[in-house]
Amino acid sequence: MPKVKNFRQPPNLPQLEQEIKKFWEEDQTFKKSVDQRPEDNSYVFYDGPPFATGMPHYGHLLASTTKDVIPRFWTMRGKRVERRWGWDCHGLPIENIVEKELRLSDKKAIEEYGVAKFNEACRSKVLTYAHDWKEVIERLGRWVDMENDYKTMESWYMESLWWVFAQLWERGLIYKGHKSMHICPRCNTPLSNFEVTQGYKDVKDNSVVAEFELSDSKQLSEGKEKVFALAWTTTPWTLPGNMLLAVNKKLKYVLFSGSESGKLYISTEDFVKQNLANGSYSIIKKISADQMIGLSYHPLFQYFKDTENAFRVVEAEFVSAEEGTGIVHIAPGFGEDDYKVGEKENVPLIQHVGLDGKFTKEVSDFAGLSVKPKGNPNSTDQLIIEYLQEKDLLFLKSKISHSYPHCWRCDTPLLNYATDSWFVRVTSFIDQLIKNNQQTNWIPEHMRDGRFGMWLENAQDWAISRNRYWGTPLPIWESADGDVICISSISELEKLSGKKITDLHKHFLDEIEIEKDGKIYKRIPEVLDCWFESGAMPYASFHYPFENREKFENNFPAEFISEGQDQTRGWFYTLHVLATALTMGDQPAIPVAKPTSSFKNVIVNGIVLAEDGKKMSKSLKNYPDPMAIVDRYGADSLRLYLMSSSVMKAENLNFKEKEVSDLRRKVFLIWWNMLSFYQLFADKNHNVEDSPNAVTNILDRWLISRVESLSLSVTENLEKYDVVKASRELIEFIDEFSTWYLRLSRERIKDHDNQTSSHVFGWSLYRLAQLFAPFAPFFSELVHHNLVDEISSIHLSTWPQLNNAIINKKIETEMKLVMQIVELGRRSRVENGSKLRHPLALVKIYLGQQFEYSQYESLLKNELNVKLIEWHQDSKNQELALEFDFELTPELKAEALARDLIREIQTVRKTSNLAVDKVVKIELPSWPTEWQQDIEQRTNTILIKGTVLKLVAE
């Protein structure tokens, strides 16, 4: 961009950023930043692919900024950092959009419409917002190759997924199982356990205590009355599928009577005391679980009354007295514990609800009803409750508030459902997952053994198949007798099928058959979980091992990744699982020295919330549009705000526009003013990239040391991936640089003998720009173009080579003490009503430490505006204290008046828009004559007598 012609005007940062962006595009600066670094000195980071099904939000901009800061830093350190964008193209997010547009209500409607047409419709919607994403990402200042992107729907990418799957298959880590797992009835597919954790919501549900009449209870009631076992559930819709009742031998049960019902009931004693304290029930006697186990009971519903081995009381250790009655209703088709009990008791698996979430035809009273309809999830439960009331089998009903899982994509309440799925046997290598995690640097550190580590310790086998359409098909072909073939590549499938393969999507592969050894093999219908696709991106984005084998293997694992904390249950996890699985064993699929994760360093960010702490909502309009913020304050201001906030420590951030505005003022406007001063007054006969030599002035020596110390600290923190500490140090230094160094050095820099101070000032300004470059790439470039040249880029410069020899910690420590003295002195003067510009005769400074004050005394006299300093250093008194002599002599009063007049005259000059060097006449009623020359020199005026202070027109 061209040099700024007028630094006197306030900067239009967004406009200047657009000019710099244009320079980068025309100069191909990003491409140069990669090409100019050697291929054998690469720094690899993995970029998780987002969906392009909506516009990027603050969470995307936060992650994108992090993924720009770290690569920019390592590029300036001389590394070759190739940054390739990727798109997540498959899965429910795309399918849901197409279903809505085509008004397809369920899987049956999709199949009637045609899987091929549906999938092609999905393909057409994948990159709907890709162009908008490109504009936003580029405007943010992020450098990433979006032209040579990878897409998870490309056949070459999908082929690598097949290879990954086949490697797991060969190692016995893939199996087909029938388990109880969460399904989405609307999407008609199972979800993995980590997907389930992403969709929990606090809801109010119906809870009921149902009455199960024991059919053989004479020994309990002595034959007088009917006895009912009470079982509590928060899912009344599961009651038609009840097969067993479970009790625990460790619990204490009682038989009690209902004074009005004429029935006898069994529950734990705790249940009676906690819920039935109104006196209408009385305990008859205590009974044991052994007395109940083996008893049969009448089913609540008659739909499956002839089921073998059903409707019995059995033992189960998981039954507790913490909630409910101590008797658990068992529906083996729904819930992991229930499934295991049914299996143990040899009860045939009865599922009265289909995978679509609707009652089957056998449930004649409710057939076809959705058990958890999205719009009104309690409506079907209410019908079940009414049924129980009519049959006089409802003991108690209430509302319960609890956390319930919903589909992370379509927001439908999930069902815990026993069904078939293909799994990765994660539980077989948990120890290796934990061991590999110990080698990873997590920021913040507590994530490693906390949120992520604890998740690994309790990892379950990963359900990777989906009963859907738009995704990578599982590469398994099965014969009628159950024999299977796992395909690992396109060429293998072509060889076995005799067909030319050009597309690996379901609607192309489902018709392809394999004939082998006299048997016909057909592909199974499922597709892969899209989390498997993103977790395999390190390999698939390289089309490994079919291409780029050497390049990939030389650069695996990645140095760095970054996403939000929710990805500890998502992308971070799947990356870790697949890499560990592929690098284990004597002959790992990827040639490595030892098992490893796929990343060495990971930054975990929190969530950006609205200012009131609520989730950002388009419908509520409770947050400013991200690009409006960029257009108002500049991308650098937003970037720096995010990077310096607690959100980069995995904490939540309540986004405040005012704080972005404040940062613009405190950093970029002050920095702009320093640049302006440099351009106006500094001697520019030096190279700002070269360190100053032979510096004697204490302020210059302090600034050089301070900047070098800052450089060292920022470097160390960025090497540790602590962007918060690094950015905050830079922000704080801006104020120190301006209000301390420049304010105290203005006259020296304006002076004709200003070569050294100008060099120190210019070098410090440029060094600051280099340190800021990863965080504020636009403004740093502006500094470069105005201090170095207009044709090169600061982002192609080398990160400052640190020179410990010019760091003087003694001076820095002493200057810090000087600053504290000045701050304390000013506060004392304000408290005593003494104007800072009015001179005082004396200040006594009491120190609890030895201090070589001679080289700072002149500075302190000016800052405290005193004629004399008395030093009192006493190690017994550790507190810093100041004592001023506030008595004003006639001489001090005259000087004070002169200072006031100088201030008033300067105000007149400013309001009259006079040039700094223009000499003018000023009328004054009076002034201290002994100070006339000083007043005239300082204000560039000639004083003449007049009635009031005013500028004399020429």
Order of alpha helices (4+ residues) and beta strands (2+ residues): alpha-alpha-alpha-beta-alpha-alpha-alpha-alpha-beta-alpha-beta-beta-alpha-beta-alpha-beta-beta-beta-beta-alpha-beta-alpha-beta-beta-alpha-alpha-beta-beta-alpha-beta-alpha-beta-beta-beta-beta-alpha-alpha-beta-beta-beta-alpha-alpha-alpha-beta-alpha-beta-beta-alpha-alpha-beta-alpha-alpha-alpha-alpha-alpha-alpha-alpha-alpha-beta-alpha-beta-beta-alpha-beta-alpha-beta-beta
